[in-house]
Amino acid sequence: MRSEIELPNGNPDTRLGTLLPAEGENGVFAESWYPVCLSSEVQAGQIRGETFLDGKIIIFRGEDGVARAMSAYCPHVGADLSVGAVVGNNVQCAFHLWEYDGSGTCVKTFIGDPAPKKARLFKFPTQECYGIIWVFNGEKPHWNIPEFEVPDDKITFRSYRFPDYFNCDPWVFAANTPDMQHFKAVHGAQFAIDDPHANVDWDDWGFRYKIIAAHQKGIPIEWTLGIRGTSLFWQEGPYGDFWIGGLVGFGLPVVGKHEVFAVLALENVEDESLVEERFETAEALMHRTVGEDSDILNTIHYRPGTLTKGDTTLSRYLKFLRAYPRSHASGPFIK
């Protein structure tokens, strides 16, 4: 016996919508802040290489303690500066011992020849915040890494670098935050109020909004959530009986993938055992949340199509992404 042939419904309106711009498409990337390494991974006098965008950069810390990020290849003949050395506040190439200062300008050749005027590295805007070193894709940042509403002197924080890459662009993970259906369907949150689409606070570079809900196991939360640009999520507010701050950056180490860095912050209390207990709770929540998203992020073919009223904020963020500035000023230097 043969089964009946199932025919398509023939409705062209059910096809998926237009793809969003991929990172690296047409050789450009979103002008956003990206985490590249932990502060603890670059001590004074050390230099570190990291892949970034479609090339490679170095991060080094001079004797002044400032972390700087620059293109990785010496403009003399292309040696990789990550195998070089830090001399004072300069970086020195291992091949011919040329030196570059904090602005990326060549200031010394080993044999004494005058440094060519075009011998320079691309210097990225760099910001060190909550134990993470961030690099901006572009020549001038549009926004700063946000701070928590609780003052820094009243919190204790820990920073994390996840070991595995995710198989999608950073903005795909960022798009989970305006996707209010996602919080309910994937993470089991039960909103105590209507979806707050009308109360989302937008600006030129992102948004924030507040949710009141019961999280998994009925734990009450009252969080303010936000996205900056295409690569940074932050959240803060009560989780049960204590405050948690979270800052998550989505790095861009290679085209088509992203890397997760995270900060967890807690308000200071005198009882150290209580702080440790709360960090264990916060870390379990962080890993569980990322774990619930992992398979989705690693397989998704993000292509918005048949959206509903529940996607109001998501729809606006997708429009934001389509208009977001993209460039690649460092391209000639880092490849």
N, C-alpha and C positions, 0 to 999 in steps of 0.2 A: 504494500500500500504506500502510495506517495502522499506526502503532506501537501497542503494547499500552498500556493505561492502567495506570500504577503507582499502587497504593492505599497509603495510610498503614498503618503497622504496628498502629495502634490502641492502643498501650500508653500510657496516661496518665501512667505513672510516669517517662517520659523527658522530660517537659516541664521547662523551666528553673525554678529556684527563685525565691524572693522577692527583689525588688529591695532593695538597701541604701538607707538614708536619703541622699538627695542633699543637697549643700550648698545652703542657701537654702530647702529644703523646709520648709513651714510657717513661713517667715520666720526660721529659726535656722541657725547655723553651728557647726562643731566648735570647742570651746574649746582652741585649739592656737596655737603660735607660727607666724607666717607671715613669710617674708622680703618686704620691700617695696621695697628699693633697696640699692645698694652704698654703703658709707661714702664712697667717693670721689665720689659723685654729690651729696653735700650738704656743702659746705665751711662753715667758720665764717661766720656772717652771711648764709647762704643759706636759702631756703625752697623746698620742692619739693612739687608735688601728685602724688598717685598714686591711681588707682582701687583700691578695696579692698572685698571682700565685695559688697554691693549699693549702694555709694555712693562717696564720695571722702574722702580724708584728706590732711593736710599732714605733712611731715617738715621740721623746721627745726633748725638748729644755732646756738645763741647764742654770745656771746663766751666763755662758760665751756667751750665745746667739746662740750657734751652734746647728743646728738641726741634730739629729742622728737617724738612723733607724736600728732596731735590731729585731731578732726573738722575738715573743710575750710570749713564755711559759718558766717559770722559770724551770731550770733543776733540782731543788730540788725535787718537786713532781708535777710540771706542772701547777702551778697557772698562771693565765693570768695577765701579767704585766701591761696591759693597765688600770687595776683598782688599780695600785700601785701609787707611788709618785716619784717626782723628788727631790733628796736631793743633793744640790750643782750641780755637773755635773754628778751625778750618778742616776740610776733608782733603786727604792726600791720596792721589792715584798710586796704586801699587806698581804700575808699569814704568812710568818715567818720572814719578814723584812730583808731578804738577800739583799745585794746591789751589783750592777754591774756598772763598770766604763765605760768610753767612748769607750773602746776597746771591751766591752762585757765580761770582766773578772770579776768573783765574787771576791770582795775585802773585804767582811764583812759578817759574820753571826751574828744574833741578840744575840744568847746565847754564842758567843765567840769561838765556835769550829773553827778550821782552815778550810778555804774554800777549798773544794775538787778541785784538779787541773783540773778535767774535767768539773767543774761547770762554764760554759761560754755560752754566747749567740752568735748567728751568727750576726756579724756586717756587714751590707751592705754598699758598697760604696754609698755615699749620696752627692748630689749636690743641692744647692738652687740657683735658677736662675729665674729672672723676676717674683717673687712672687709665684713660684711653687717649691715644694720639690720633687726631683727626686731620685729614687732608682735604682741601677744597679743590674740586675740578674747575679751574678758572683762575683768572688773575686777581679778582677782587670778590670776596664773599658777599653774598646777598643777605645773609643772616648769621647769627652766632649760635653756638651750641646752647640750648636752653638750660637754665638752672632750676632746681626744685624750689618750691615756695617756702619750704622749711630751710632756714639759713644753714650754710655749710658747717658752721661751728656747732650746730646742734644735731648733726647726723653722723653716722658711721656708714661707710659704703665699701662695697667689694665689686671688683670688675672681673669680667669673664670673657674668654675667647672660645667660641664653640669649635670643635675639632674638624667638623665636616662642612663642605660647601653645600649650598642648596642650588638645585638646577633651574633657577629662574632669576630674573632681574631683581634688584633691590626694591623697586617700586611695587612689585607684585606682593611682597610681604607687607609693605606699607599700606597697600590697598585693603588689607584686612581690617584696619582700624575704622575707616568710614563705612565698612560693610557690617551694619548692625545685625543683619540676619546671621552672619557668621558667628557672632558672639553667642547667639542662642543655639544654633544648630551644631556647631563644632565644640564649643566650650561649655555648653549647658547652662549659660547664664539666664536667669529669669528676671526680666526687667520689672521693677516695681512701678514704673511710669510708662507712658507711651514713648515710642522711639523719639528721641529729642532732636529730630531733624531741624526744626525751626529755631532751636537754641544753639546750633553749632556756630562758634565764633570763628569766622574766616578772616584771613588777611592775605597779603600778596604772596606769602611763602608757606602757607599751611593753614591749620585749623586746630581748634580745641573744642571739646564738649564734655559734659558731665553725665555720668550714668549712675543711677541708683538701682541696685539689683541684688539678687541672691545668687552667689556663685555656687559652684559644685558643693554638695553636702549642706546646702542652705546657708553658707557663710555670707553675712551681709557685706556688701561693698558699696562704697560711695566714691567713685574714682573720677578724676579728670584725666581725659585721654587726649593725646595730640599727635600730629605729624608735622614735621618740618621738612619741606622740600620733597624729595623722593626717597630719602634714605635714613630717616631718624624718627623713632617713636618714643614718646615719653608719657608716663602715667604716674599719678600720685593720689593718695587718699587712704582712708581706713580699709583694712581687710580684717573683718571681725573686730577685735579690740585693740589693734595697733596699726600704725601708719606704715605704708610701704611706698617708696619711690622707685620707679623703674625707668631706665633710659636704655634703649636698644638701638644700635647703629647697624646698618646693613652695608657692609663693605662690598667693593667691586674688584676682586682680585683678578678675574679673567672675564672675558666676554661671555655672556649667557649664564653666569652663575653669581651667587652672592655669598658673603660670609657674615655670620652674626657675632657681634660683640654686645655685651650687656653690662649694665650697672644696676646693682640693688642697693638701696639706701634705707636705713632705719633710723628713727629718732633715738638719741642717746638716752640710756637709762643706767643707773648705778649698778644694777645686778647684771654682771657679765654673763652669767649662765642663762639669763633670760634673753639677752641679746643673741647669744649663740643659738638658743632654741628658736628664736624668731627668724634668724637667718636660715636655719634648716627648713623652716616652713616656707619662707620666701623662695629659696632655691628649688624646693620641690615643686612649688607652684610654677616657677619659671620653666623648669625642664618639662613639666607636664604639659604646659601650654604650647611650648615649641614642639614637643613630641606629637601633640594632637594635630598640629599643622604640617608636620614634616612630609608625610606621604602626599598630601595635597599639593604642597609647593613644589615637590620634586617631579610631579607628573602633569601639572596644569598646563593647558594651552590657553592662556588668558585672552579671551576674545568676547567682550561684553555684547550681549545681543538682546534677549527678551527680559529686560529689567522691569521691576514693579515699583509700586509706591514705597515699599520697604527699602528700596535701593536709592532713595532720594539723595542722601549724602554721598553714597558711593558714586552715583552718576555725576555729581558735581566734582568729585575728586578726579574722576576719569577725564573730565573736561580740563581740569587744572593740569593734569599730566600732559595732555595733548599740546597745551600752550606753554609748557614749562621750558625755559631757555636751555639750550644744549650747545656745546662747543667742545673743542679739543685743542686748546692753546699749547698744551705740552706734547702733542703728538709727534712733532719733528724731533723731540729730544728723548723721549722714553722708549722708542721702538729700536 
